[in-house]
Amino acid sequence: MEEIGPGEARRAALAAQGFAARRPAAPGAAHVARVVERLGVVQIDSVNVLCRSHYLPFFSRLGPYPREAVDRAVHRRPRRLVEYWAHEASLVAPSTHRLLRWRMARAAHDAWGSVRSVAVEQPELVGAVLAHVAAHGPVTAREVEAALAPGAGRPGEHWGWNWSAVKRALEHLFFAGEVSSAGRTAQFERRYDLTARVLPPEVAAAPDPAEDEAVRGLVSLAARALGVAGEAGLRDYFRLRPEQCRRAVAELVEAGELVPVRVRGWASTQRRPAYRHVSARAPRVRARALLTPFDPLVWHRPRTEELFGVAVRLEFYVPREQRVHGYYVMPFLLGEELVARVDLKADRAAPGGVLRVLAAWAEPGAPPDAAAELAAELSDLARWLGLAAVEVAGRGDLAEALSRAVGRSGHAGGSGST
């Protein structure tokens, strides 16, 4: 079996994710399309403390780009991005949506309980909801509720997904692929329409691929996007079942598309191989990027720890007093390493708008220029978000150096910088 070093594996992973390429001087729609082609999937999340998460992977790879390019790809026909349960709620190319039709066909078994149960307990409601979307789509869940169940309201006993029966019916239809999202409102509500009207006609009319063929296509996309990964990382990319992924990996190895490798220092490859995509290259990487916690480079936490020696954890749902690094924490990639992490918030109510750095932490071995490079990236991020200043609070071992660097960059705010 081929053996490679951890540096080569890390460079291959970064290059596969687009971080070896120089940022374009004037990024536009064509660059956004290439990022989609490279990543295969962009996760969506409702957290908006900084910016809707699906915009950030493009910024990380392209720098300041027009967010309208993503909006056009999602909202306008022919759509270049459509939504489905790919990793989690995600944006994928229409051709990838087609590879997930086997998952749609399993909605009666694989959808989570409340979505699955509404189809069994209230099939007439599901039919009425589908008919309303067919007649009036695109429509939001609230609009369908107002038409079919006025005054019914929503259950209020839980703070989370307290969905009405109509909303659960819509989500069942979405999981089953009968309806899709024609985009989202400013409040981040899906605008449901018939899938046949959302997808480009040639994709909507294409026959369903066999499940084995589709899963093999998904694993191939994941492998190309990851460069080097273990079977667990390949499986996690599109949330496949273990037996599905193992079979597809074996077939892709036999076809010569995946090469089994052992990575020195990766404990996981002492037991079973990782896999390098045949197209993977490992050039020197000179990246500088802030990463959303939902970036595909870091969303599979065990692989992130093997690649970078850094444990990245989500602390959204951890009580405030128990958080170690903060609420919306973004790792900072510099060169080929994760060298810092910052807890960020866009304060749009402040005069001119302020990008608040609530905490800043250096990773072990962070280089001397980490604070200056991070300050420059924060300055670019603030301008892209339309915020007039960057202000650094005092929490974290990098905060003082970062505050000084922000001040030297000329993008510092007032008294918030200490």
C-alpha positions as CSV (number, residue, x, y, z in Angstrom):
1,M,0.0,0.0,0.0
2,E,1.2,3.5,-0.8
3,E,2.4,5.5,2.2
4,I,2.3,9.3,2.3
5,G,3.3,11.9,4.9
6,P,0.8,14.0,6.8
7,G,2.0,17.2,5.1
8,E,1.2,15.7,1.6
9,A,-2.2,14.6,2.8
10,R,-3.0,18.0,4.2
11,R,-1.9,19.8,1.0
12,A,-3.9,17.4,-1.1
13,A,-7.0,18.1,1.0
14,L,-6.5,21.9,0.9
15,A,-5.9,21.8,-2.9
16,A,-9.0,19.6,-3.5
17,Q,-11.0,22.2,-1.5
18,G,-9.7,25.1,-3.6
19,F,-7.3,26.7,-1.2
20,A,-4.2,26.2,-3.4
21,A,-5.6,28.5,-6.1
22,R,-4.9,32.3,-6.0
23,R,-8.0,34.3,-5.2
24,P,-9.3,36.1,-8.3
25,A,-9.0,39.8,-8.6
26,A,-12.7,40.2,-9.5
27,P,-14.7,37.1,-8.5
28,G,-18.0,36.7,-10.2
29,A,-20.6,34.1,-11.1
30,A,-18.2,31.9,-13.0
31,H,-15.9,31.6,-10.0
32,V,-18.9,30.8,-7.8
33,A,-19.8,28.0,-10.2
34,R,-16.3,26.6,-10.0
35,V,-16.4,26.5,-6.2
36,V,-19.7,24.6,-6.4
37,E,-18.2,22.2,-8.9
38,R,-15.2,21.6,-6.7
39,L,-17.0,21.2,-3.4
40,G,-20.1,19.3,-4.6
41,V,-22.2,20.5,-1.6
42,V,-22.6,23.7,0.4
43,Q,-24.3,23.3,3.8
44,I,-27.1,25.6,4.8
45,D,-27.7,26.7,8.4
46,S,-30.1,29.2,10.0
47,V,-27.6,30.7,12.4
48,N,-27.2,34.4,11.3
49,V,-25.0,35.9,14.0
50,L,-22.4,36.8,11.3
51,C,-23.8,35.9,7.9
52,R,-25.9,33.0,6.5
53,S,-23.4,30.2,6.5
54,H,-23.8,29.1,2.8
55,Y,-22.3,32.4,1.6
56,L,-19.1,31.9,3.6
57,P,-17.4,29.0,1.9
58,F,-17.3,31.1,-1.3
59,F,-15.8,34.0,0.6
60,S,-13.2,31.7,2.1
61,R,-12.0,30.6,-1.3
62,L,-12.7,33.7,-3.5
63,G,-12.4,36.7,-1.1
64,P,-14.9,39.5,-1.4
65,Y,-17.4,38.3,-4.1
66,P,-20.9,39.4,-5.0
67,R,-23.4,37.4,-2.8
68,E,-25.9,38.1,-5.6
69,A,-24.1,35.4,-7.6
70,V,-25.1,32.8,-5.2
71,D,-28.6,34.2,-4.9
72,R,-29.1,34.1,-8.7
73,A,-27.9,30.5,-8.8
74,V,-30.5,29.5,-6.2
75,H,-33.5,31.7,-7.1
76,R,-33.4,32.2,-10.9
77,R,-34.1,29.7,-13.7
78,P,-32.3,27.7,-14.9
79,R,-31.1,27.1,-11.3
80,R,-27.5,26.1,-10.8
81,L,-28.0,25.3,-7.2
82,V,-30.9,23.5,-5.5
83,E,-31.6,22.5,-2.0
84,Y,-31.9,19.0,-0.5
85,W,-30.8,16.9,2.5
86,A,-27.3,16.1,1.1
87,H,-24.9,16.6,4.0
88,E,-27.4,18.3,6.2
89,A,-29.7,20.9,4.5
90,S,-27.5,21.8,1.6
91,L,-27.2,23.4,-1.8
92,V,-26.1,21.1,-4.6
93,A,-25.9,21.2,-8.3
94,P,-29.1,19.9,-10.1
95,S,-27.1,16.9,-11.4
96,T,-26.2,16.0,-7.8
97,H,-29.8,16.4,-6.7
98,R,-30.6,13.6,-9.3
99,L,-28.1,11.3,-7.5
100,L,-30.1,11.6,-4.3
101,R,-33.4,10.3,-5.7
102,W,-32.8,7.0,-4.0
103,R,-32.9,8.9,-0.7
104,M,-36.1,10.6,-1.7
105,A,-37.7,7.2,-2.5
106,R,-36.9,6.1,1.1
107,A,-38.8,9.0,2.7
108,A,-41.3,6.6,4.3
109,H,-38.5,4.9,6.1
110,D,-35.6,7.3,6.4
111,A,-37.3,10.7,7.2
112,W,-37.3,11.6,10.9
113,G,-40.2,10.7,13.0
114,S,-42.5,13.7,12.9
115,V,-42.1,14.1,9.1
116,R,-42.6,10.4,8.5
117,S,-45.6,10.1,10.8
118,V,-47.6,12.9,9.1
119,A,-47.8,10.9,5.9
120,V,-49.2,7.9,7.8
121,E,-51.5,9.7,10.1
122,Q,-52.8,12.6,7.9
123,P,-52.4,11.5,4.2
124,E,-55.3,13.6,3.2
125,L,-53.4,16.7,4.5
126,V,-50.3,15.8,2.6
127,G,-52.4,15.5,-0.5
128,A,-54.0,18.9,0.1
129,V,-50.7,20.5,0.7
130,L,-49.2,19.1,-2.5
131,A,-52.2,20.3,-4.5
132,H,-51.9,23.8,-3.0
133,V,-48.2,24.0,-3.9
134,A,-49.0,22.8,-7.4
135,A,-51.7,25.5,-7.8
136,H,-49.9,28.4,-6.0
137,G,-46.2,27.7,-5.7
138,P,-43.7,29.0,-4.8
139,V,-45.2,29.4,-1.4
140,T,-43.9,29.5,2.2
141,A,-45.2,27.2,4.9
142,R,-46.9,30.2,6.6
143,E,-48.8,30.9,3.3
144,V,-49.9,27.3,3.0
145,E,-51.0,27.3,6.7
146,A,-53.0,30.5,6.2
147,A,-54.8,28.9,3.2
148,L,-55.4,25.4,4.6
149,A,-55.4,25.7,8.4
150,P,-56.1,29.3,9.3
151,G,-55.9,29.9,13.1
152,A,-54.4,26.5,13.8
153,G,-51.1,28.1,15.0
154,R,-48.0,26.1,15.9
155,P,-47.2,24.0,19.0
156,G,-45.3,26.1,21.5
157,E,-43.9,23.6,24.0
158,H,-40.5,23.4,22.4
159,W,-38.1,26.2,21.5
160,G,-36.8,24.3,18.4
161,W,-38.6,22.7,15.4
162,N,-42.1,23.4,16.7
163,W,-43.6,22.6,13.3
164,S,-47.3,22.6,12.5
165,A,-48.9,19.7,10.7
166,V,-48.8,21.7,7.5
167,K,-45.1,22.4,7.8
168,R,-44.4,18.7,8.6
169,A,-46.4,17.7,5.5
170,L,-44.3,20.1,3.4
171,E,-41.1,18.7,4.8
172,H,-42.3,15.2,4.1
173,L,-42.9,16.2,0.5
174,F,-39.5,17.9,0.4
175,F,-37.8,14.8,1.7
176,A,-39.7,12.7,-0.8
177,G,-38.6,14.9,-3.7
178,E,-42.1,15.9,-4.7
179,V,-41.6,19.5,-3.8
180,S,-38.3,21.5,-3.6
181,S,-37.2,24.9,-2.6
182,A,-37.4,27.7,-5.1
183,G,-35.2,29.8,-2.8
184,R,-35.7,31.3,0.6
185,T,-37.2,34.5,1.9
186,A,-35.3,37.2,3.8
187,Q,-36.5,35.5,7.0
188,F,-34.9,32.2,5.7
189,E,-38.2,30.4,5.1
190,R,-38.3,28.0,2.2
191,R,-40.4,28.9,-0.8
192,Y,-41.8,25.5,-1.8
193,D,-42.7,24.6,-5.4
194,L,-43.0,21.4,-7.4
195,T,-39.6,19.8,-8.0
196,A,-40.3,19.6,-11.7
197,R,-40.6,23.4,-11.8
198,V,-37.5,24.0,-9.7
199,L,-35.0,21.8,-11.5
200,P,-33.8,22.5,-15.0
201,P,-36.2,20.6,-17.4
202,E,-33.5,18.2,-18.6
203,V,-32.6,17.1,-15.1
204,A,-36.3,16.8,-14.0
205,A,-37.0,14.6,-17.0
206,A,-33.9,12.4,-16.6
207,P,-34.6,8.8,-15.5
208,D,-33.6,7.9,-11.9
209,P,-30.2,6.3,-11.7
210,A,-30.0,2.9,-9.9
211,E,-29.1,3.3,-6.2
212,D,-25.7,1.7,-6.6
213,E,-24.8,3.9,-9.5
214,A,-26.0,7.0,-7.7
215,V,-24.1,6.2,-4.5
216,R,-20.9,5.5,-6.5
217,G,-21.3,8.9,-8.1
218,L,-21.7,10.6,-4.7
219,V,-18.6,8.9,-3.2
220,S,-16.7,9.9,-6.3
221,L,-17.8,13.6,-5.8
222,A,-16.8,13.3,-2.1
223,A,-13.4,11.8,-2.9
224,R,-12.6,14.4,-5.5
225,A,-13.6,17.2,-3.1
226,L,-11.6,15.8,-0.1
227,G,-8.4,14.7,-1.9
228,V,-7.4,12.3,0.8
229,A,-9.9,10.8,3.3
230,G,-10.8,7.7,5.2
231,E,-14.0,5.8,4.4
232,A,-15.7,7.6,7.3
233,G,-15.0,11.0,5.8
234,L,-16.2,9.9,2.4
235,R,-19.3,8.5,3.9
236,D,-20.0,11.6,6.0
237,Y,-19.8,14.0,3.0
238,F,-23.3,12.9,1.8
239,R,-24.4,11.1,5.0
240,L,-24.4,7.7,3.4
241,R,-24.9,4.4,5.2
242,P,-21.7,2.3,6.0
243,E,-22.6,-0.6,3.7
244,Q,-23.4,1.7,0.8
245,C,-20.2,3.6,1.1
246,R,-18.0,0.6,1.6
247,R,-19.4,-1.1,-1.5
248,A,-18.9,2.1,-3.6
249,V,-15.4,2.6,-2.3
250,A,-14.4,-0.9,-3.3
251,E,-15.8,-0.4,-6.8
252,L,-14.0,2.9,-7.2
253,V,-10.7,1.3,-6.0
254,E,-11.2,-1.5,-8.5
255,A,-11.9,1.1,-11.3
256,G,-8.7,2.9,-10.4
257,E,-10.4,6.1,-9.3
258,L,-9.4,5.7,-5.6
259,V,-6.0,4.7,-4.4
260,P,-5.6,3.2,-0.9
261,V,-3.0,4.9,1.1
262,R,-1.6,4.9,4.6
263,V,-0.9,8.3,6.1
264,R,2.0,8.5,8.6
265,G,0.7,9.7,11.9
266,W,-2.9,9.1,11.2
267,A,-4.0,6.5,13.7
268,S,-7.1,5.6,11.7
269,T,-4.9,4.4,8.8
270,Q,-3.1,2.0,10.9
271,R,-6.3,-0.1,11.1
272,R,-7.7,0.6,7.6
273,P,-6.6,2.6,4.6
274,A,-7.4,6.2,3.6
275,Y,-8.2,6.8,0.0
276,R,-6.5,9.3,-2.4
277,H,-8.5,10.4,-5.4
278,V,-6.5,9.7,-8.6
279,S,-6.8,13.4,-9.6
280,A,-5.5,14.7,-6.2
281,R,-2.4,16.9,-6.2
282,A,-0.4,18.3,-3.3
283,P,1.0,21.6,-4.3
284,R,2.4,24.1,-1.8
285,V,-0.5,26.1,-0.3
286,R,-0.4,29.8,0.7
287,A,-4.0,30.2,1.9
288,R,-5.5,32.8,4.2
289,A,-9.1,32.1,5.1
290,L,-11.7,32.2,7.8
291,L,-13.8,29.1,7.8
292,T,-17.4,28.8,8.8
293,P,-18.0,25.8,11.2
294,F,-20.0,24.4,8.4
295,D,-17.2,24.5,5.8
296,P,-16.6,21.1,4.2
297,L,-12.9,21.4,5.0
298,V,-13.6,21.1,8.7
299,W,-17.1,19.7,9.2
300,H,-16.0,16.1,9.7
301,R,-14.3,16.7,13.1
302,P,-12.2,13.5,13.3
303,R,-10.7,14.2,9.9
304,T,-10.0,17.8,10.8
305,E,-8.1,16.7,13.9
306,E,-6.0,14.3,11.9
307,L,-5.3,16.8,9.1
308,F,-4.5,19.8,11.3
309,G,-4.0,18.5,14.9
310,V,-6.8,20.8,16.0
311,A,-10.1,19.9,17.7
312,V,-12.9,21.9,16.2
313,R,-16.2,21.7,18.1
314,L,-19.5,23.5,17.7
315,E,-20.6,25.3,20.9
316,F,-23.9,26.8,19.7
317,Y,-25.9,24.6,22.0
318,V,-23.5,24.6,25.0
319,P,-24.6,26.9,27.8
320,R,-22.8,30.2,27.6
321,E,-20.9,29.7,30.9
322,Q,-19.6,26.3,29.6
323,R,-18.3,27.5,26.2
324,V,-14.5,27.3,25.8
325,H,-14.0,29.4,22.6
326,G,-17.4,31.1,22.0
327,Y,-20.7,30.9,20.1
328,Y,-19.9,31.4,16.4
329,V,-16.2,30.3,16.2
330,M,-14.4,30.4,12.9
331,P,-11.0,28.6,12.5
332,F,-8.4,30.7,10.7
333,L,-6.4,29.0,8.0
334,L,-3.0,30.5,7.2
335,G,-0.7,28.7,4.8
336,E,-1.3,25.0,5.4
337,E,-2.3,25.2,9.0
338,L,-5.2,26.2,11.3
339,V,-3.4,28.8,13.4
340,A,-6.2,30.6,15.3
341,R,-9.9,30.8,15.9
342,V,-12.2,33.7,16.5
343,D,-15.7,34.2,17.9
344,L,-17.4,36.6,15.5
345,K,-20.6,38.7,15.5
346,A,-21.9,41.2,12.9
347,D,-23.4,44.1,14.9
348,R,-25.5,45.8,12.3
349,A,-27.3,48.0,14.9
350,A,-24.0,49.8,15.8
351,P,-23.4,53.0,13.8
352,G,-22.0,52.0,10.5
353,G,-22.0,48.4,11.5
354,V,-19.2,46.6,13.5
355,L,-17.6,43.2,13.1
356,R,-17.1,42.2,16.7
357,V,-14.4,39.8,17.6
358,L,-15.8,38.5,20.9
359,A,-12.8,36.2,21.5
360,A,-9.5,35.4,19.7
361,W,-7.4,32.3,20.4
362,A,-4.0,31.2,19.0
363,E,-3.5,27.5,18.2
364,P,-0.3,25.9,19.6
365,G,2.6,26.8,17.3
366,A,0.9,29.7,15.6
367,P,3.4,31.8,13.7
368,P,4.4,35.4,14.7
369,D,2.4,36.9,11.9
370,A,-0.9,35.2,12.7
371,A,-2.4,38.3,14.3
372,A,-1.5,40.6,11.4
373,E,-2.7,38.1,8.8
374,L,-5.9,37.5,10.8
375,A,-6.5,41.3,11.1
376,A,-6.2,41.7,7.3
377,E,-8.7,38.9,6.7
378,L,-11.1,40.3,9.3
379,S,-10.8,43.7,7.5
380,D,-11.7,42.1,4.2
381,L,-14.6,40.3,5.8
382,A,-16.0,43.4,7.4
383,R,-15.9,45.3,4.1
384,W,-17.6,42.4,2.3
385,L,-20.4,42.4,4.9
386,G,-20.8,46.2,4.7
387,L,-19.5,46.8,8.2
388,A,-17.5,50.0,8.9
389,A,-15.2,48.7,11.7
390,V,-13.6,45.8,13.4
391,E,-13.6,45.8,17.2
392,V,-11.7,43.2,19.3
393,A,-12.8,42.3,22.8
394,G,-10.3,41.2,25.4
395,R,-11.1,37.5,25.7
396,G,-8.6,34.9,24.4
397,D,-4.8,34.6,24.3
398,L,-4.6,36.3,20.9
399,A,-6.9,39.2,21.6
400,E,-4.3,41.7,22.6
401,A,-2.1,41.1,19.7
402,L,-5.0,41.0,17.3
403,S,-6.4,44.3,18.7
404,R,-3.1,46.0,18.0
405,A,-2.9,44.5,14.5
406,V,-6.5,45.7,13.8
407,G,-5.5,49.2,14.9
408,R,-2.5,49.2,12.6
409,S,-4.8,48.0,9.7
410,G,-6.9,51.2,9.9
411,H,-10.1,49.2,10.2
412,A,-10.4,49.4,14.0
413,G,-13.5,50.8,15.7
414,G,-13.7,53.1,18.7
415,S,-13.6,52.1,22.3
416,G,-14.4,48.5,21.6
417,S,-10.7,47.9,20.5
418,T,-8.6,47.3,23.6
